[in-house]
Amino acid sequence: MILFLLLDIAGCCLLYLSHRHQGWLAQPIGPLGAAAGALALLLALAAACLTLSPLAAVFAWTVVSMLAFSLLPFASLLKAKP
């Protein structure tokens, strides 16, 4: 279950950082980061399916991903301005 959460959050972070409108880095990490993020999300779904029933796994994967994608843009506001 911990592996599922870590992979899901890492995949969401990688996908967010590969977007051109992200606020954490000066430049996006590029298409390789997006591919790694998509792979991490798929591995997170597979890990969830191993520990939960398939319906509960898809629901938990969707909810955690929505929460991460909703909160990631606001995390850049916590960074100190120079």
Backbone as numpy.savetxt, mean C-alpha at the origin, in Angstrom:
# Nx Ny Nz CAx CAy CAz Cx Cy Cz
-0.98 -13.36 9.40 -1.81 -12.17 9.40 -0.93 -10.91 9.40
0.18 -10.95 10.15 1.09 -9.81 10.18 1.73 -9.63 8.80
2.06 -10.73 8.14 2.64 -10.66 6.80 1.66 -10.00 5.83
0.40 -10.33 5.96 -0.63 -9.73 5.11 -0.68 -8.22 5.32
-0.68 -7.79 6.56 -0.75 -6.34 6.85 0.49 -5.61 6.36
1.66 -6.18 6.59 2.90 -5.53 6.16 2.98 -5.44 4.64
2.64 -6.52 3.94 2.67 -6.50 2.48 1.65 -5.52 1.91
0.49 -5.47 2.52 -0.57 -4.59 2.03 -0.18 -3.12 2.20
0.33 -2.76 3.35 0.72 -1.37 3.59 1.94 -1.01 2.76
2.89 -1.92 2.63 4.07 -1.64 1.80 3.68 -1.48 0.33
2.76 -2.31 -0.15 2.30 -2.18 -1.53 1.59 -0.86 -1.77
0.77 -0.45 -0.83 0.08 0.84 -0.96 1.08 1.99 -0.95
2.09 1.91 -0.08 3.10 2.97 -0.03 3.89 3.04 -1.33
4.27 1.89 -1.88 5.01 1.89 -3.13 4.18 2.44 -4.28
2.92 2.07 -4.34 2.07 2.61 -5.39 1.87 4.11 -5.22
1.73 4.57 -4.00 1.56 6.00 -3.76 2.84 6.76 -4.14
3.98 6.23 -3.78 5.24 6.91 -4.08 5.59 6.90 -5.56
4.97 6.04 -6.33 5.24 6.02 -7.77 4.35 7.00 -8.54
3.40 7.63 -7.86 2.50 8.57 -8.52 3.15 9.95 -8.59
2.86 10.69 -9.63 3.51 11.99 -9.81 3.01 13.05 -8.84
1.86 12.86 -8.21 1.33 13.86 -7.29 1.59 13.52 -5.82
2.49 12.58 -5.56 2.78 12.23 -4.17 3.54 13.36 -3.51
3.43 13.48 -2.19 4.02 14.59 -1.48 5.19 14.23 -0.58
5.66 13.00 -0.61 6.72 12.60 0.29 8.11 12.86 -0.28
8.31 12.54 -1.55 9.62 12.63 -2.18 9.65 13.75 -3.20
10.85 14.16 -3.57 10.98 15.21 -4.58 10.53 14.71 -5.96
10.81 13.44 -6.26 10.40 12.83 -7.53 9.80 11.46 -7.24
8.86 11.01 -8.10 8.30 9.67 -7.92 9.36 8.59 -8.11
9.11 7.40 -7.59 10.09 6.33 -7.68 10.06 5.60 -9.02
9.06 5.84 -9.84 9.06 5.30 -11.19 8.22 4.05 -11.36
8.21 3.54 -12.58 7.35 2.39 -12.89 7.79 1.09 -12.22
9.06 0.97 -11.91 9.52 -0.23 -11.21 8.93 -0.30 -9.80
8.82 0.85 -9.16 8.18 0.91 -7.84 6.71 0.58 -7.90
6.05 1.01 -8.98 4.63 0.69 -9.14 4.44 -0.80 -9.35
5.33 -1.42 -10.11 5.24 -2.86 -10.33 5.50 -3.63 -9.04
6.45 -3.16 -8.25 6.73 -3.80 -6.96 5.55 -3.63 -6.00
4.91 -2.48 -6.06 3.74 -2.25 -5.21 2.57 -3.14 -5.59
2.35 -3.29 -6.89 1.27 -4.17 -7.35 1.55 -5.62 -6.97
2.82 -6.03 -7.09 3.18 -7.39 -6.69 3.00 -7.59 -5.20
3.37 -6.59 -4.40 3.18 -6.69 -2.95 1.71 -6.78 -2.58
0.85 -6.05 -3.30 -0.59 -6.14 -3.02 -1.14 -7.51 -3.38
-0.68 -8.08 -4.48 -1.13 -9.43 -4.84 -0.63 -10.47 -3.85
0.61 -10.32 -3.39 1.13 -11.25 -2.38 0.39 -11.08 -1.06
-0.02 -9.86 -0.75 -0.80 -9.64 0.48 -2.15 -10.34 0.39
-2.77 -10.28 -0.78 -4.05 -10.98 -0.95 -3.86 -12.48 -0.83
-2.78 -13.01 -1.39 -2.51 -14.45 -1.28 -2.25 -14.84 0.18
-1.51 -14.01 0.91 -1.25 -14.30 2.32 -2.54 -14.24 3.14
-3.42 -13.32 2.80 -4.69 -13.23 3.51 -5.56 -14.44 3.22
-5.53 -14.92 1.98 -6.34 -16.09 1.62 -5.86 -17.35 2.33
-4.56 -17.38 2.68 -4.04 -18.55 3.40 -4.49 -18.57 4.86
-4.74 -17.41 5.45 -5.09 -17.39 6.87 -6.58 -17.19 7.12
-7.30 -16.60 6.18 -8.72 -16.32 6.34 -9.52 -17.04 5.26
-10.82 -17.04 5.40 -11.65 -17.55 4.31 -11.54 -16.57 3.14
-11.77 -17.03 1.92 -11.58 -16.14 0.76 -12.42 -14.87 0.81
-13.64 -14.95 1.24 -14.49 -13.76 1.31 -13.98 -12.77 2.36
-13.60 -13.28 3.51 -13.05 -12.42 4.56 -11.70 -11.85 4.15
-10.91 -12.62 3.41 -9.60 -12.15 2.95 -9.75 -10.99 1.97
-10.65 -11.11 1.03 -10.86 -10.04 0.06 -11.41 -8.80 0.75
-12.30 -8.99 1.70 -12.86 -7.86 2.44 -11.77 -7.15 3.26
-10.97 -7.91 4.00 -9.91 -7.31 4.81 -8.87 -6.62 3.93
-8.52 -7.24 2.81 -7.55 -6.66 1.87 -8.07 -5.34 1.32
-9.34 -5.30 0.97 -9.93 -4.08 0.43 -10.00 -2.98 1.49
-10.40 -3.34 2.70 -10.53 -2.34 3.76 -9.18 -1.76 4.16
-8.17 -2.60 4.32 -6.84 -2.12 4.71 -6.25 -1.26 3.59
-6.45 -1.66 2.34 -5.94 -0.88 1.21 -6.63 0.48 1.13
-7.95 0.50 1.31 -8.67 1.78 1.28 -8.21 2.69 2.40
-7.99 2.15 3.58 -7.53 2.95 4.70 -6.14 3.51 4.42
-5.26 2.68 3.91 -3.89 3.13 3.62 -3.89 4.20 2.53
-4.62 3.97 1.45 -4.65 4.94 0.36 -5.34 6.24 0.79
-6.21 6.19 1.78 -6.87 7.40 2.27 -5.96 8.21 3.18
-5.11 7.54 3.94 -4.27 8.24 4.92 -2.90 8.64 4.38
-2.40 7.98 3.35 -1.06 8.27 2.84 -0.88 9.71 2.37
-1.82 10.32 1.67 -1.60 11.72 1.26 -1.48 12.68 2.44
-2.11 12.37 3.54 -2.06 13.26 4.70 -0.79 13.07 5.52
-0.08 11.97 5.32 1.17 11.74 6.06 2.24 12.73 5.66
2.17 13.27 4.45 3.17 14.26 4.04 3.00 15.57 4.81
1.85 15.79 5.41 1.64 17.01 6.21 2.41 16.95 7.54
2.78 15.75 7.97 3.53 15.61 9.21 5.01 15.93 9.03
5.47 15.99 7.77 6.87 16.28 7.48 7.14 17.76 7.76
8.24 18.04 8.41 8.60 19.43 8.74 8.98 20.19 7.48
8.50 21.41 7.37 8.84 22.26 6.22 10.17 22.94 6.48
11.07 23.00 5.48 12.38 23.66 5.69 12.26 25.16 5.69
